[in-house]
Amino acid sequence: MKNQKFLLFISLIILSLTLFSFLSLSYVHDLTLIIHFYSPQKPKTNTFQFEGNPTHVYYVNTTTGYFSLNVNSAIVVPPSIYGQYLIITTSGPMNMQTRSLNEMLGCVIAVNINNGKIIWKDVFPNQIMTQPIIVNGTVVVGLGNAYFINSTIRGNGTNAIVAINIENGKEIWNFSTLGEDMPTPVYYNGNIIEPNGNGCIYAINLLTGTLSWKTKIYSYVSMSSPVLVNGSMYFGSAYPYVFFAINASNGKILWDDNFTALYNNYCVHGLDDSSPAYSNGIVTTSFTLLNNSNSSMVSDMLTAINATSGRILWVLNEGVGSIPPNLESPPEVIYNGTVFQDTPSVGILYAVNLTTGKVIWEIDTGPTTSNIDIYNNYVMIQNSTGTLFIINNGKITEETQLGVMPGPGNLLITRNSIILVGINGEIESIPLKVFQLPS
């Protein structure tokens, strides 16, 4: 037995010396590959819908490096993370005075989350306003813009749903559509499902890029990214302004609420912009009401709907403000029975009881198109000028001016960082410990 142990020990020494000799004689590139093979891998987190989950509390369980870069193109929606890749979509340069996008240009950019270096970049002939959907290494984005072909079809130029290989940026397939594909699609049961600007819902097979089913609805969809829950998807549309519940397996309409008919003395807007949130059988969305006697002012409205029946549970008037230049109704977030929403017109962040619609607290943040995120029960939100507010129990604990000016999306929080992207092209990964937050 002792001889066997001694022989095993000698064998291990010889093997180690042989391996050392091999590494010494190998090229540096080979050594790098070997070290990389044994280094800890980043978790490969799939993104199946806007902001990753039905509540829109956007957290990815990974660690990142700290960096700052500018891609010289507007980033309208949050990025997605998959392994070492931070996937960004852009919509061409933005006129920061008018907050308008005027070029038919969009990019998908892969950034290394460890050092902020660009890995690859794809350029497309139209704007991209969808958060990247990522399924097992396949990235899916939509092309489209806010211009109109006619009164019923939104989005001119090249409109399409595109699938991309995350490792090299090469296009896998391209599915053309008549209207814009600005809402972030959902992934369900092998299909990418997109409601779009020509009043259709498309279900596209992720592997082949072929049509699985198609449903015609009687409204177009702008930026209302569907929320997906238990095989049903919910989103808002325009002209008429209708909120839909759709069976994600076959495209059948489960129910719909016609807000144009409900508010027939007013002009409804914004329902097609709001990306709804869901929790405990309740889906929330928002819209604006334009009083016919005063065309420059709107009322911001937040509502909760029974997700099974479509019955409206409550509606909250958040106040009156000037008509915003672009997106009218930002996404909602639900956390611990509270729904949070801010607006670009009134600029007041509301915390509202999800069940009753009763206001818990409200804070003046200034005009805001983004939605909140949560870190250890602290609320974080950035307004349109880049000011970051950190809030605890309805009180502002920190207020910091940052160089990122956000669009209609969320902050992205990881285990060690907060990632911010903006319509001014800025991307920043900042240590969480910079802020006054509990660990």
Beta strands, then each sheet from edge to edge (+ up, - down):
strand 1: 67-70
strand 2: 80-82
strand 3: 85-90
strand 4: 94-95
strand 5: 100-101
strand 6: 106-112
strand 7: 118-124
strand 8: 133-135
strand 9: 138-143
strand 10: 160-165
strand 11: 171-176
strand 12: 186-188
strand 13: 191-195
strand 14: 200-205
strand 15: 211-216
strand 16: 227-229
strand 17: 232-236
strand 18: 242-247
strand 19: 253-258
strand 20: 267-269
strand 21: 277-279
strand 22: 282-290
strand 23: 297-306
strand 24: 312-322
strand 25: 333-335
strand 26: 338-341
strand 27: 348-353
strand 28: 359-364
strand 29: 373-375
strand 30: 378-382
strand 31: 387-392
strand 32: 395-401
strand 33: 412-413
strand 34: 417-421
strand 35: 426-431
sheet 1: 1+ 35- 34+ 33-
sheet 2: 2+ 3- 6+ 7-
sheet 3: 4+ 5-
sheet 4: 8+ 9- 10+ 11-
sheet 5: 12+ 13- 14+ 15-
sheet 6: 16+ 17- 18+ 19-
sheet 7: 20+ 22- 21+
sheet 8: 20+ 22- 23+ 24-
sheet 9: 25+ 26- 27+ 28-
sheet 10: 29+ 30- 31+ 32-
end
